[in-house]
Amino acid sequence: MDFRGDLDALILGVLQQDALHGYEISRRINQSSQGDAIRVKESQLYPVLHRLEAEGRITADWIPQEGKPARKVYRLTDEGRRALAAKQANWARFTASVNALLFPTREVRNG
């Protein structure tokens, strides 16, 4: 099971719609959780963001803010979109397999 703690997938998933700064990435991930199923601390987030940037899956730009320090904003690259698509496909296969075992008497749909 490769999905436990797959912070890469969560970050790429959050960034697929918007370019965001680190705090907003963690806030969106945490807000999406039902209960405490997913909790991401900024101390966990930034090493992964730096690695994804080094791997070419995301890029970062410093955005000036009036009266405040510049903010580093992350966005997906084409490589990041390909990595996300692969993670989405793997997740769909994984959940279909688990659903087939947990709910054998009902029709199971991917996703």
N, CA, C and O atoms as a Tinker XYZ file with bonds, in Angstrom:
   444  protein
     1  N      0.847000   -1.169000    0.000000    73     2
     2  CA     0.000000    0.000000    0.000000    64     1     3
     3  C      0.894000    1.233000    0.000000    63     2     4     5
     4  O      1.511000    1.559000    1.014000    81     3
     5  N      0.960000    1.900000   -1.110000    73     3     6
     6  CA     1.842000    3.039000   -1.278000    64     5     7
     7  C      1.214000    4.370000   -0.894000    63     6     8     9
     8  O      1.861000    5.404000   -1.058000    81     7
     9  N     -0.010000    4.394000   -0.393000    73     7    10
    10  CA    -0.715000    5.658000   -0.257000    64     9    11
    11  C     -0.675000    6.257000    1.132000    63    10    12    13
    12  O     -0.946000    7.447000    1.296000    81    11
    13  N     -0.354000    5.481000    2.113000    73    11    14
    14  CA    -0.321000    6.028000    3.464000    64    13    15
    15  C      0.743000    7.116000    3.523000    63    14    16    17
    16  O      1.925000    6.862000    3.290000    81    15
    17  N      0.316000    8.303000    3.830000    73    15    18
    18  CA     1.255000    9.406000    3.947000    64    17    19
    19  C      1.796000    9.906000    2.630000    63    18    20    21
    20  O      2.892000   10.465000    2.595000    81    19
    21  N      1.068000    9.726000    1.545000    73    19    22
    22  CA     1.553000   10.192000    0.237000    64    21    23
    23  C      1.307000   11.695000    0.108000    63    22    24    25
    24  O      0.389000   12.144000   -0.578000    81    23
    25  N      2.156000   12.447000    0.789000    73    23    26
    26  CA     2.032000   13.891000    0.786000    64    25    27
    27  C      2.281000   14.467000   -0.607000    63    26    28    29
    28  O      1.711000   15.500000   -0.958000    81    27
    29  N      3.116000   13.815000   -1.393000    73    27    30
    30  CA     3.333000   14.262000   -2.773000    64    29    31
    31  C      2.003000   14.353000   -3.519000    63    30    32    33
    32  O      1.708000   15.368000   -4.149000    81    31
    33  N      1.209000   13.295000   -3.444000    73    31    34
    34  CA    -0.072000   13.258000   -4.158000    64    33    35
    35  C     -1.000000   14.364000   -3.669000    63    34    36    37
    36  O     -1.671000   15.014000   -4.471000    81    35
    37  N     -1.040000   14.576000   -2.365000    73    35    38
    38  CA    -1.917000   15.611000   -1.821000    64    37    39
    39  C     -1.503000   16.999000   -2.283000    63    38    40    41
    40  O     -2.348000   17.816000   -2.648000    81    39
    41  N     -0.215000   17.261000   -2.267000    73    39    42
    42  CA     0.288000   18.571000   -2.697000    64    41    43
    43  C      0.005000   18.775000   -4.185000    63    42    44    45
    44  O     -0.514000   19.817000   -4.586000    81    43
    45  N      0.345000   17.785000   -4.996000    73    43    46
    46  CA     0.097000   17.907000   -6.432000    64    45    47
    47  C     -1.389000   18.083000   -6.708000    63    46    48    49
    48  O     -1.776000   18.863000   -7.578000    81    47
    49  N     -2.219000   17.360000   -5.967000    73    47    50
    50  CA    -3.659000   17.478000   -6.137000    64    49    51
    51  C     -4.172000   18.865000   -5.810000    63    50    52    53
    52  O     -5.009000   19.404000   -6.533000    81    51
    53  N     -3.681000   19.447000   -4.731000    73    51    54
    54  CA    -4.100000   20.792000   -4.343000    64    53    55
    55  C     -3.639000   21.816000   -5.378000    63    54    56    57
    56  O     -4.360000   22.768000   -5.679000    81    55
    57  N     -2.446000   21.620000   -5.919000    73    55    58
    58  CA    -1.893000   22.594000   -6.872000    64    57    59
    59  C     -2.445000   22.458000   -8.286000    63    58    60    61
    60  O     -2.140000   23.288000   -9.142000    81    59
    61  N     -3.251000   21.427000   -8.553000    73    59    62
    62  CA    -3.750000   21.254000   -9.915000    64    61    63
    63  C     -4.692000   22.367000  -10.339000    63    62    64    65
    64  O     -4.871000   22.591000  -11.536000    81    63
    65  N     -5.298000   23.069000   -9.395000    73    63    66
    66  CA    -6.245000   24.119000   -9.747000    64    65    67
    67  C     -5.683000   25.519000   -9.573000    63    66    68    69
    68  O     -6.044000   26.423000  -10.327000    81    67
    69  N     -4.808000   25.718000   -8.597000    73    67    70
    70  CA    -4.304000   27.054000   -8.287000    64    69    71
    71  C     -2.835000   27.018000   -7.930000    63    70    72    73
    72  O     -2.321000   26.009000   -7.447000    81    71
    73  N     -2.165000   28.135000   -8.174000    73    71    74
    74  CA    -0.831000   28.353000   -7.622000    64    73    75
    75  C     -1.038000   28.871000   -6.199000    63    74    76    77
    76  O     -1.828000   29.790000   -5.979000    81    75
    77  N     -0.328000   28.282000   -5.235000    73    75    78
    78  CA    -0.572000   28.598000   -3.832000    64    77    79
    79  C      0.730000   28.701000   -3.046000    63    78    80    81
    80  O      1.744000   28.115000   -3.424000    81    79
    81  N      0.690000   29.449000   -1.954000    73    79    82
    82  CA     1.818000   29.493000   -1.030000    64    81    83
    83  C      1.696000   28.329000   -0.050000    63    82    84    85
    84  O      0.632000   27.721000    0.070000    81    83
    85  N      2.774000   28.026000    0.642000    73    83    86
    86  CA     2.828000   26.844000    1.492000    64    85    87
    87  C      1.745000   26.780000    2.549000    63    86    88    89
    88  O      1.133000   25.730000    2.744000    81    87
    89  N      1.498000   27.887000    3.234000    73    87    90
    90  CA     0.479000   27.866000    4.285000    64    89    91
    91  C     -0.891000   27.507000    3.702000    63    90    92    93
    92  O     -1.646000   26.747000    4.307000    81    91
    93  N     -1.205000   28.053000    2.533000    73    91    94
    94  CA    -2.504000   27.777000    1.905000    64    93    95
    95  C     -2.595000   26.316000    1.452000    63    94    96    97
    96  O     -3.669000   25.716000    1.509000    81    95
    97  N     -1.480000   25.746000    1.004000    73    95    98
    98  CA    -1.470000   24.324000    0.629000    64    97    99
    99  C     -1.828000   23.472000    1.839000    63    98   100   101
   100  O     -2.697000   22.605000    1.753000    81    99
   101  N     -1.162000   23.715000    2.969000    73    99   102
   102  CA    -1.452000   22.908000    4.162000    64   101   103
   103  C     -2.873000   23.161000    4.653000    63   102   104   105
   104  O     -3.538000   22.225000    5.098000    81   103
   105  N     -3.350000   24.387000    4.587000    73   103   106
   106  CA    -4.713000   24.701000    5.022000    64   105   107
   107  C     -5.740000   23.945000    4.185000    63   106   108   109
   108  O     -6.693000   23.385000    4.728000    81   107
   109  N     -5.552000   23.924000    2.871000    73   107   110
   110  CA    -6.505000   23.215000    2.004000    64   109   111
   111  C     -6.490000   21.714000    2.235000    63   110   112   113
   112  O     -7.541000   21.074000    2.249000    81   111
   113  N     -5.317000   21.159000    2.412000    73   111   114
   114  CA    -5.230000   19.721000    2.693000    64   113   115
   115  C     -5.942000   19.425000    4.006000    63   114   116   117
   116  O     -6.748000   18.497000    4.081000    81   115
   117  N     -5.654000   20.198000    5.030000    73   115   118
   118  CA    -6.261000   19.963000    6.342000    64   117   119
   119  C     -7.766000   20.188000    6.317000    63   118   120   121
   120  O     -8.502000   19.454000    6.977000    81   119
   121  N     -8.237000   21.169000    5.583000    73   119   122
   122  CA    -9.677000   21.431000    5.498000    64   121   123
   123  C    -10.421000   20.323000    4.770000    63   122   124   125
   124  O    -11.595000   20.073000    5.044000    81   123
   125  N     -9.747000   19.666000    3.854000    73   123   126
   126  CA   -10.412000   18.621000    3.070000    64   125   127
   127  C    -10.637000   17.354000    3.890000    63   126   128   129
   128  O    -11.434000   16.497000    3.509000    81   127
   129  N     -9.944000   17.239000    4.997000    73   127   130
   130  CA   -10.002000   16.034000    5.816000    64   129   131
   131  C    -11.307000   15.935000    6.586000    63   130   132   133
   132  O    -11.834000   16.927000    7.090000    81   131
   133  N    -11.806000   14.732000    6.661000    73   131   134
   134  CA   -12.967000   14.452000    7.512000    64   133   135
   135  C    -12.430000   14.057000    8.875000    63   134   136   137
   136  O    -11.804000   13.008000    9.024000    81   135
   137  N    -12.673000   14.894000    9.863000    73   135   138
   138  CA   -12.082000   14.659000   11.176000    64   137   139
   139  C    -10.594000   14.949000   11.109000    63   138   140   141
   140  O    -10.176000   15.940000   10.510000    81   139
   141  N     -9.806000   14.098000   11.714000    73   139   142
   142  CA    -8.354000   14.264000   11.709000    64   141   143
   143  C     -7.670000   13.238000   10.814000    63   142   144   145
   144  O     -6.513000   12.889000   11.045000    81   143
   145  N     -8.373000   12.756000    9.798000    73   143   146
   146  CA    -7.812000   11.718000    8.930000    64   145   147
   147  C     -6.538000   12.195000    8.242000    63   146   148   149
   148  O     -5.605000   11.415000    8.050000    81   147
   149  N     -6.496000   13.454000    7.875000    73   147   150
   150  CA    -5.315000   14.013000    7.221000    64   149   151
   151  C     -4.952000   15.301000    7.952000    63   150   152   153
   152  O     -5.758000   16.229000    8.025000    81   151
   153  N     -3.760000   15.353000    8.483000    73   151   154
   154  CA    -3.253000   16.560000    9.122000    64   153   155
   155  C     -1.831000   16.771000    8.636000    63   154   156   157
   156  O     -0.973000   15.907000    8.815000    81   155
   157  N     -1.584000   17.905000    8.029000    73   155   158
   158  CA    -0.252000   18.224000    7.518000    64   157   159
   159  C      0.242000   19.468000    8.233000    63   158   160   161
   160  O     -0.409000   20.512000    8.211000    81   159
   161  N      1.385000   19.346000    8.858000    73   159   162
   162  CA     2.025000   20.487000    9.515000    64   161   163
   163  C      2.976000   21.134000    8.519000    63   162   164   165
   164  O      3.516000   20.472000    7.633000    81   163
   165  N      3.170000   22.416000    8.677000    73   163   166
   166  CA     4.080000   23.114000    7.776000    64   165   167
   167  C      5.489000   22.524000    7.835000    63   166   168   169
   168  O      6.203000   22.529000    6.833000    81   167
   169  N      5.892000   22.018000    9.001000    73   167   170
   170  CA     7.220000   21.408000    9.119000    64   169   171
   171  C      7.342000   20.147000    8.272000    63   170   172   173
   172  O      8.447000   19.784000    7.870000    81   171
   173  N      6.231000   19.477000    7.994000    73   171   174
   174  CA     6.230000   18.314000    7.102000    64   173   175
   175  C      6.176000   18.757000    5.650000    63   174   176   177
   176  O      6.740000   18.110000    4.767000    81   175
   177  N      5.498000   19.857000    5.415000    73   175   178
   178  CA     5.195000   20.305000    4.064000    64   177   179
   179  C      6.418000   20.832000    3.319000    63   178   180   181
   180  O      6.667000   20.433000    2.181000    81   179
   181  N      7.178000   21.719000    3.945000    73   179   182
   182  CA     8.233000   22.415000    3.215000    64   181   183
   183  C      9.346000   21.509000    2.691000    63   182   184   185
   184  O      9.822000   21.747000    1.581000    81   183
   185  N      9.786000   20.492000    3.418000    73   183   186
   186  CA    10.782000   19.590000    2.814000    64   185   187
   187  C     10.245000   18.901000    1.551000    63   186   188   189
   188  O     10.988000   18.702000    0.590000    81   187
   189  N      8.967000   18.542000    1.556000    73   187   190
   190  CA     8.377000   17.895000    0.378000    64   189   191
   191  C      8.260000   18.900000   -0.768000    63   190   192   193
   192  O      8.548000   18.563000   -1.916000    81   191
   193  N      7.842000   20.124000   -0.468000    73   191   194
   194  CA     7.786000   21.164000   -1.515000    64   193   195
   195  C      9.156000   21.378000   -2.139000    63   194   196   197
   196  O      9.269000   21.478000   -3.361000    81   195
   197  N     10.201000   21.450000   -1.315000    73   195   198
   198  CA    11.552000   21.661000   -1.849000    64   197   199
   199  C     11.999000   20.482000   -2.712000    63   198   200   201
   200  O     12.637000   20.673000   -3.746000    81   199
   201  N     11.662000   19.259000   -2.284000    73   199   202
   202  CA    12.029000   18.078000   -3.080000    64   201   203
   203  C     11.267000   18.060000   -4.405000    63   202   204   205
   204  O     11.858000   17.806000   -5.455000    81   203
   205  N      9.953000   18.328000   -4.363000    73   203   206
   206  CA     9.165000   18.356000   -5.600000    64   205   207
   207  C      9.679000   19.423000   -6.559000    63   206   208   209
   208  O      9.658000   19.238000   -7.776000    81   207
   209  N     10.138000   20.534000   -6.006000    73   207   210
   210  CA    10.715000   21.581000   -6.840000    64   209   211
   211  C     12.033000   21.108000   -7.463000    63   210   212   213
   212  O     12.281000   21.342000   -8.646000    81   211
   213  N     12.873000   20.448000   -6.670000    73   211   214
   214  CA    14.147000   19.920000   -7.184000    64   213   215
   215  C     13.923000   18.858000   -8.255000    63   214   216   217
   216  O     14.725000   18.725000   -9.179000    81   215
   217  N     12.830000   18.102000   -8.131000    73   215   218
   218  CA    12.501000   17.065000   -9.115000    64   217   219
   219  C     11.830000   17.627000  -10.363000    63   218   220   221
   220  O     11.609000   16.896000  -11.328000    81   219
   221  N     11.503000   18.914000  -10.355000    73   219   222
   222  CA    10.872000   19.532000  -11.515000    64   221   223
   223  C      9.372000   19.319000  -11.598000    63   222   224   225
   224  O      8.770000   19.565000  -12.643000    81   223
   225  N      8.761000   18.865000  -10.512000    73   223   226
   226  CA     7.310000   18.624000  -10.521000    64   225   227
   227  C      6.515000   19.877000  -10.174000    63   226   228   229
   228  O      5.349000   20.006000  -10.548000    81   227
   229  N      7.148000   20.792000   -9.460000    73   227   230
   230  CA     6.537000   22.090000   -9.185000    64   229   231
   231  C      7.590000   23.162000   -9.409000    63   230   232   233
   232  O      8.788000   22.883000   -9.446000    81   231
   233  N      7.130000   24.364000   -9.552000    73   231   234
   234  CA     8.030000   25.502000   -9.644000    64   233   235
   235  C      7.547000   26.544000   -8.643000    63   234   236   237
   236  O      6.384000   26.540000   -8.240000    81   235
   237  N      8.445000   27.431000   -8.249000    73   235   238
   238  CA     8.086000   28.441000   -7.260000    64   237   239
   239  C      8.526000   29.817000   -7.738000    63   238   240   241
   240  O      9.584000   29.982000   -8.346000    81   239
   241  N      7.690000   30.787000   -7.445000    73   239   242
   242  CA     7.995000   32.182000   -7.765000    64   241   243
   243  C      7.745000   33.025000   -6.529000    63   242   244   245
   244  O      6.843000   32.743000   -5.741000    81   243
   245  N      8.555000   34.060000   -6.368000    73   243   246
   246  CA     8.340000   35.003000   -5.290000    64   245   247
   247  C      7.400000   36.090000   -5.799000    63   246   248   249
   248  O      7.685000   36.755000   -6.795000    81   247
   249  N      6.284000   36.261000   -5.108000    73   247   250
   250  CA     5.267000   37.239000   -5.493000    64   249   251
   251  C      5.312000   38.392000   -4.499000    63   250   252   253
   252  O      5.116000   38.182000   -3.302000    81   251
   253  N      5.569000   39.608000   -4.979000    73   251   254
   254  CA     5.586000   40.748000   -4.064000    64   253   255
   255  C      4.191000   41.028000   -3.509000    63   254   256   257
   256  O      3.183000   40.804000   -4.179000    81   255
   257  N      4.154000   41.520000   -2.282000    73   255   258
   258  CA     2.903000   41.913000   -1.634000    64   257   259
   259  C      3.092000   43.335000   -1.102000    63   258   260   261
   260  O      4.136000   43.660000   -0.536000    81   259
   261  N      2.117000   44.140000   -1.279000    73   259   262
   262  CA     2.229000   45.518000   -0.823000    64   261   263
   263  C      2.266000   45.577000    0.709000    63   262   264   265
   264  O      1.361000   45.087000    1.385000    81   263
   265  N      3.321000   46.181000    1.233000    73   263   266
   266  CA     3.453000   46.347000    2.673000    64   265   267
   267  C      3.820000   45.091000    3.428000    63   266   268   269
   268  O      3.841000   45.101000    4.658000    81   267
   269  N      4.112000   44.003000    2.723000    73   267   270
   270  CA     4.463000   42.729000    3.360000    64   269   271
   271  C      5.642000   42.125000    2.608000    63   270   272   273
   272  O      5.943000   42.519000    1.481000    81   271
   273  N      6.308000   41.158000    3.251000    73   271   274
   274  CA     7.372000   40.451000    2.523000    64   273   275
   275  C      6.802000   39.667000    1.335000    63   274   276   277
   276  O      5.633000   39.281000    1.335000    81   275
   277  N      7.643000   39.441000    0.333000    73   275   278
   278  CA     7.232000   38.635000   -0.820000    64   277   279
   279  C      6.843000   37.241000   -0.347000    63   278   280   281
   280  O      7.346000   36.750000    0.663000    81   279
   281  N      5.948000   36.619000   -1.087000    73   279   282
   282  CA     5.436000   35.301000   -0.739000    64   281   283
   283  C      5.831000   34.315000   -1.833000    63   282   284   285
   284  O      5.693000   34.603000   -3.022000    81   283
   285  N      6.321000   33.154000   -1.421000    73   283   286
   286  CA     6.708000   32.112000   -2.373000    64   285   287
   287  C      5.470000   31.312000   -2.751000    63   286   288   289
   288  O      4.806000   30.735000   -1.890000    81   287
   289  N      5.167000   31.283000   -4.035000    73   287   290
   290  CA     3.972000   30.618000   -4.535000    64   289   291
   291  C      4.405000   29.466000   -5.442000    63   290   292   293
   292  O      5.274000   29.620000   -6.301000    81   291
   293  N      3.777000   28.314000   -5.230000    73   291   294
   294  CA     4.116000   27.090000   -5.956000    64   293   295
   295  C      3.056000   26.775000   -6.994000    63   294   296   297
   296  O      1.871000   27.035000   -6.787000    81   295
   297  N      3.495000   26.209000   -8.120000    73   295   298
   298  CA     2.561000   25.777000   -9.166000    64   297   299
   299  C      3.086000   24.506000   -9.811000    63   298   300   301
   300  O      4.283000   24.219000   -9.780000    81   299
   301  N      2.166000   23.752000  -10.394000    73   299   302
   302  CA     2.535000   22.508000  -11.079000    64   301   303
   303  C      3.269000   22.799000  -12.376000    63   302   304   305
   304  O      2.993000   23.785000  -13.059000    81   303
   305  N      4.200000   21.932000  -12.699000    73   303   306
   306  CA     4.839000   21.939000  -14.012000    64   305   307
   307  C      4.176000   20.839000  -14.851000    63   306   308   309
   308  O      3.329000   20.098000  -14.353000    81   307
   309  N      4.564000   20.742000  -16.108000    73   307   310
   310  CA     4.052000   19.645000  -16.933000    64   309   311
   311  C      4.445000   18.292000  -16.333000    63   310   312   313
   312  O      3.655000   17.348000  -16.345000    81   311
   313  N      5.676000   18.206000  -15.808000    73   311   314
   314  CA     6.119000   16.969000  -15.149000    64   313   315
   315  C      5.258000   16.678000  -13.924000    63   314   316   317
   316  O      4.930000   15.521000  -13.661000    81   315
   317  N      4.894000   17.700000  -13.184000    73   315   318
   318  CA     4.026000   17.536000  -12.029000    64   317   319
   319  C      2.645000   17.043000  -12.428000    63   318   320   321
   320  O      2.055000   16.219000  -11.730000    81   319
   321  N      2.128000   17.538000  -13.538000    73   319   322
   322  CA     0.817000   17.082000  -14.030000    64   321   323
   323  C      0.877000   15.604000  -14.433000    63   322   324   325
   324  O     -0.066000   14.852000  -14.184000    81   323
   325  N      1.977000   15.194000  -15.049000    73   323   326
   326  CA     2.131000   13.778000  -15.406000    64   325   327
   327  C      2.236000   12.913000  -14.147000    63   326   328   329
   328  O      1.640000   11.838000  -14.077000    81   327
   329  N      2.988000   13.383000  -13.164000    73   327   330
   330  CA     3.120000   12.638000  -11.908000    64   329   331
   331  C      1.768000   12.538000  -11.208000    63   330   332   333
   332  O      1.424000   11.484000  -10.673000    81   331
   333  N      1.007000   13.616000  -11.208000    73   331   334
   334  CA    -0.320000   13.594000  -10.594000    64   333   335
   335  C     -1.240000   12.619000  -11.320000    63   334   336   337
   336  O     -1.970000   11.866000  -10.675000    81   335
   337  N     -1.217000   12.622000  -12.634000    73   335   338
   338  CA    -2.055000   11.690000  -13.405000    64   337   339
   339  C     -1.714000   10.242000  -13.062000    63   338   340   341
   340  O     -2.612000    9.410000  -12.938000    81   339
   341  N     -0.431000    9.936000  -12.908000    73   339   342
   342  CA    -0.020000    8.576000  -12.538000    64   341   343
   343  C     -0.507000    8.229000  -11.133000    63   342   344   345
   344  O     -0.976000    7.116000  -10.896000    81   343
   345  N     -0.399000    9.170000  -10.207000    73   343   346
   346  CA    -0.879000    8.928000   -8.840000    64   345   347
   347  C     -2.393000    8.758000   -8.813000    63   346   348   349
   348  O     -2.907000    7.930000   -8.061000    81   347
   349  N     -3.113000    9.530000   -9.622000    73   347   350
   350  CA    -4.568000    9.397000   -9.695000    64   349   351
   351  C     -4.959000    8.031000  -10.239000    63   350   352   353
   352  O     -5.885000    7.403000   -9.726000    81   351
   353  N     -4.267000    7.567000  -11.267000    73   351   354
   354  CA    -4.559000    6.251000  -11.845000    64   353   355
   355  C     -4.274000    5.141000  -10.830000    63   354   356   357
   356  O     -5.059000    4.203000  -10.693000    81   355
   357  N     -3.149000    5.252000  -10.123000    73   355   358
   358  CA    -2.816000    4.259000   -9.098000    64   357   359
   359  C     -3.850000    4.271000   -7.974000    63   358   360   361
   360  O     -4.244000    3.216000   -7.478000    81   359
   361  N     -4.285000    5.458000   -7.577000    73   359   362
   362  CA    -5.291000    5.567000   -6.518000    64   361   363
   363  C     -6.611000    4.933000   -6.959000    63   362   364   365
   364  O     -7.255000    4.239000   -6.172000    81   363
   365  N     -7.014000    5.162000   -8.193000    73   363   366
   366  CA    -8.264000    4.585000   -8.702000    64   365   367
   367  C     -8.200000    3.055000   -8.679000    63   366   368   369
   368  O     -9.169000    2.402000   -8.291000    81   367
   369  N     -7.064000    2.482000   -9.092000    73   367   370
   370  CA    -6.901000    1.024000   -9.056000    64   369   371
   371  C     -6.922000    0.511000   -7.616000    63   370   372   373
   372  O     -7.560000   -0.498000   -7.318000    81   371
   373  N     -6.225000    1.209000   -6.734000    73   371   374
   374  CA    -6.154000    0.814000   -5.338000    64   373   375
   375  C     -7.536000    0.836000   -4.690000    63   374   376   377
   376  O     -7.935000   -0.132000   -4.042000    81   375
   377  N     -8.269000    1.940000   -4.862000    73   375   378
   378  CA    -9.590000    2.040000   -4.221000    64   377   379
   379  C    -10.572000    1.034000   -4.816000    63   378   380   381
   380  O    -11.419000    0.507000   -4.095000    81   379
   381  N    -10.475000    0.759000   -6.110000    73   379   382
   382  CA   -11.353000   -0.249000   -6.708000    64   381   383
   383  C    -11.073000   -1.622000   -6.105000    63   382   384   385
   384  O    -12.002000   -2.386000   -5.847000    81   383
   385  N     -9.815000   -1.934000   -5.883000    73   383   386
   386  CA    -9.456000   -3.228000   -5.290000    64   385   387
   387  C     -9.950000   -3.330000   -3.856000    63   386   388   389
   388  O    -10.504000   -4.357000   -3.463000    81   387
   389  N     -9.754000   -2.275000   -3.071000    73   387   390
   390  CA   -10.208000   -2.286000   -1.681000    64   389   391
   391  C    -11.726000   -2.354000   -1.626000    63   390   392   393
   392  O    -12.278000   -3.120000   -0.837000    81   391
   393  N    -12.406000   -1.574000   -2.445000    73   391   394
   394  CA   -13.872000   -1.592000   -2.467000    64   393   395
   395  C    -14.412000   -2.964000   -2.842000    63   394   396   397
   396  O    -15.417000   -3.408000   -2.288000    81   395
   397  N    -13.756000   -3.632000   -3.772000    73   395   398
   398  CA   -14.206000   -4.967000   -4.171000    64   397   399
   399  C    -14.117000   -5.951000   -3.006000    63   398   400   401
   400  O    -14.939000   -6.861000   -2.894000    81   399
   401  N    -13.130000   -5.771000   -2.147000    73   399   402
   402  CA   -12.984000   -6.648000   -0.983000    64   401   403
   403  C    -13.934000   -6.260000    0.149000    63   402   404   405
   404  O    -14.498000   -7.131000    0.813000    81   403
   405  N    -14.110000   -4.980000    0.368000    73   403   406
   406  CA   -14.946000   -4.526000    1.486000    64   405   407
   407  C    -16.433000   -4.579000    1.185000    63   406   408   409
   408  O    -17.248000   -4.765000    2.088000    81   407
   409  N    -16.784000   -4.416000   -0.076000    73   407   410
   410  CA   -18.193000   -4.370000   -0.473000    64   409   411
   411  C    -18.445000   -5.336000   -1.627000    63   410   412   413
   412  O    -18.804000   -4.895000   -2.719000    81   411
   413  N    -18.269000   -6.633000   -1.417000    73   411   414
   414  CA   -18.336000   -7.588000   -2.513000    64   413   415
   415  C    -19.722000   -7.752000   -3.135000    63   414   416   417
   416  O    -19.833000   -8.248000   -4.256000    81   415
   417  N    -20.760000   -7.354000   -2.442000    73   415   418
   418  CA   -22.110000   -7.583000   -2.956000    64   417   419
   419  C    -22.697000   -6.397000   -3.698000    63   418   420   421
   420  O    -23.812000   -6.492000   -4.212000    81   419
   421  N    -21.990000   -5.298000   -3.768000    73   419   422
   422  CA   -22.533000   -4.170000   -4.520000    64   421   423
   423  C    -21.593000   -3.779000   -5.643000    63   422   424   425
   424  O    -20.394000   -4.053000   -5.606000    81   423
   425  N    -22.164000   -3.140000   -6.632000    73   423   426
   426  CA   -21.375000   -2.688000   -7.763000    64   425   427
   427  C    -20.431000   -1.604000   -7.291000    63   426   428   429
   428  O    -20.846000   -0.667000   -6.610000    81   427
   429  N    -19.159000   -1.725000   -7.649000    73   427   430
   430  CA   -18.143000   -0.781000   -7.212000    64   429   431
   431  C    -17.715000    0.050000   -8.404000    63   430   432   433
   432  O    -17.460000   -0.470000   -9.490000    81   431
   433  N    -17.642000    1.359000   -8.179000    73   431   434
   434  CA   -17.192000    2.288000   -9.226000    64   433   435
   435  C    -15.839000    2.830000   -8.845000    63   434   436   437
   436  O    -15.554000    3.036000   -7.665000    81   435
   437  N    -14.999000    3.064000   -9.844000    73   435   438
   438  CA   -13.689000    3.678000   -9.597000    64   437   439
   439  C    -13.876000    5.103000   -9.156000    63   438   440   441
   440  O    -14.843000    5.772000   -9.520000    81   439
   441  N    -12.900000    5.567000   -8.338000    73   439   442
   442  CA   -12.869000    6.968000   -7.924000    64   441   443
   443  C    -13.596000    7.158000   -6.689000    63   442   444
   444  O    -13.677000    8.278000   -6.186000    81   443
